[in-house]
Amino acid sequence: MTKLFSRFLKDESGATAIEYGLIAALISVALIAGATTLGEKIGNTFNGLSTKMDDATSKAN
C-alpha cells in the first residue's frame, strides 16, 4: 500500500495533462478576445462605409 501511494505521488502525467489544458484554455481566451476586438473594428468600418454610400446615393438622386 505504501508503494502504491508513493508511486501515485511521483506520477506527474496527470499534472502535465492539466498544464496542457490550462495552456489551451489561455490560448482560446486570447483568440476569442482578439477576434471580438477585430470583429468590432471591422463592423465599425463597414457601418461607416455603408453610411458614406447612403450619403453618396442620396446626393446623386
C-alpha positions in Angstrom: 0.0 0.0 0.0 2.9 2.4 0.8 4.5 1.6 -2.6 1.2 2.4 -4.4 0.8 5.7 -2.6 4.4 6.7 -3.2 4.1 5.8 -6.9 0.9 7.8 -7.1 2.7 10.9 -5.6 5.6 10.6 -8.1 3.4 10.2 -11.1 3.3 13.5 -12.9 1.4 12.6 -16.1 -1.9 14.0 -14.8 -0.2 17.3 -13.9 1.2 17.5 -17.4 -2.2 17.0 -18.9 -3.7 19.7 -16.6 -0.9 22.1 -17.6 -1.6 21.5 -21.3 -5.3 22.0 -20.7 -4.6 25.3 -19.0 -2.3 26.4 -21.8 -5.0 25.5 -24.4 -7.6 27.4 -22.3 -5.4 30.6 -22.1 -4.8 30.5 -25.9 -8.5 30.1 -26.5 -9.3 33.1 -24.3 -6.7 35.2 -26.1 -8.1 34.2 -29.6 -11.6 35.0 -28.5 -10.6 38.4 -27.1 -8.7 39.2 -30.3 -11.5 38.1 -32.6 -14.0 40.1 -30.6 -11.9 43.2 -30.9 -11.2 42.7 -34.5 -14.8 41.9 -35.2 -15.9 45.2 -33.6 -13.4 47.2 -35.6 -14.5 45.5 -38.9 -18.1 46.1 -38.0 -17.5 49.8 -37.4 -15.6 50.1 -40.7 -18.4 48.5 -42.6 -21.0 50.7 -40.9 -19.0 53.8 -41.8 -18.7 52.7 -45.4 -22.5 52.0 -45.5 -23.2 55.5 -44.2 -20.9 57.1 -46.8 -22.5 55.1 -49.6 -26.0 56.0 -48.4 -25.0 59.7 -48.3 -23.5 59.4 -51.8 -26.6 57.8 -53.3 -28.9 60.3 -51.7 -26.9 63.2 -53.0 -26.9 61.7 -56.5 -30.7 61.5 -56.6 
